[in-house]
Amino acid sequence: MPDIDLSGKVAVITGASSGIGVAVARELHSLGMHLLLNARREKLLKKVADQLNAEIIAGDISSPNMPEKLLKMALDVYGKCDVVLNNAGIIETGDIKTIDIDKVCEMIRINVEAAFRVDYTFVRHFLGQGHGYLINTSSVLGTKVRMSAGAYCGTKYAIEALSEALRMELAGTAIGITCLEPGLAMTDLHRDLAEHPSKQMHIKHPLQPEDIARCVRFALTQPEYVRIPKIMVLPGEHQI
């Protein structure tokens, strides 16, 4: 069966200034898709946009009106929106005595509240136009729990639950829902840590963002009747 042609389609990507967001943007650009990118770090975002001839809206995805702004700009600039990668996220971990509760609450606002706003905003649009594809960046820790990461895991469990409910509600439509569940990857998620977790976990070959981008390509290039609810991708050394 020939590959599904994505050229000319429009994708909105959040968390697009580094890591998975950038890798997916590059992958979709290589397929001829038009891009609208969002992230807080405007300088990095502009650099990516210049490379990919993409449009941007810099700003905090946790602002309540940001999802609507992204959808409106996609429609104003490109006249449509076909795909959204709901990818913005942060991590806060720590044991009971040391974890910063204020930072945990900020994580919940970004990983859950903002992600839910993105999901419902774009899925409602997809329902109106009769087609679309929503990809949520979850984590292997959206399916498992480890000590000191319960709050982060909880945010990803929330994404898993909403994604599955939306998939069920949208069964029989031309709207696809996929949850990405990466294991340990070399992204900016851990940029504030003194040492990348791959060192502590003795993983010599963590995932690269491009590995996850290929999974997005796989999901988007399936025939319309095929659904890919979840894609878990792990480094071969990841014992979890």
C-alpha positions, 0 to 999 in steps of 0.5 A: 500500500502506498504511503499516505500523502501528507503534503499540504496538510497543516500541523500545530505543535506545542513544546516546539522549541526543542526535543520531541517537538523540534524533531516532529516538526522537522519530520513533518516538514520533510513530508511537505506539511505546513507548521504552526509552532508554539513554545515559551522560549521565543529565541529558540522557537524563531530559530526552528521556524526559520529553518522550517519556514514555519509560523510561530506563536511564542507564549505559555501554553498554560494561558487559558486562551492559547489553544484558541489563539493557535487554532485561529492562527492556523485557520487565518494563515493556512485555512485549515488545521489537520494535525495537532501534537500536544507536546508541551510539558515539564517534570517535577520530581522529588521525595516526600520531604523535598519535593516543591509543591508549588512547582508540582502545581505548575506542572499540573497546570501545564501537563494536565490543564493546558493539555486538556484545553488543547485536546478539547479545543482542537477535537471540537474543531476536527469534529466540525470539519469532519477529520483530524488527528490528535497526538498527545505526548504521554510517557512510559510513566503514564503507564507505570509509577516509580518512587519520587515521580508520582506527581509526574506520573499522575499528570501522564496517567491523566493524559492517557485517560483523556486520550482513551475516552476521546478515542472511544467517543470518536470511534466511527469518525475520521478523527485519530487519537494517538498517545505517545509513550516514550521511555528515557529520551535525550530531550530538554525535559531534564535540563535543570538536573545536574545529571541526566537520568541516563547516567543514574539508570546506566542507559548508554543509548537513550532515545533520541527525539528523532526516534519518537518523530518516526513514530509520529510519522508512522501513526499519521501515514496509516490508512484512515480505517486504522487506529493507533491508540498508543505507541510505547517506544523504549531504549533497549536498556530501559528496565521499567 
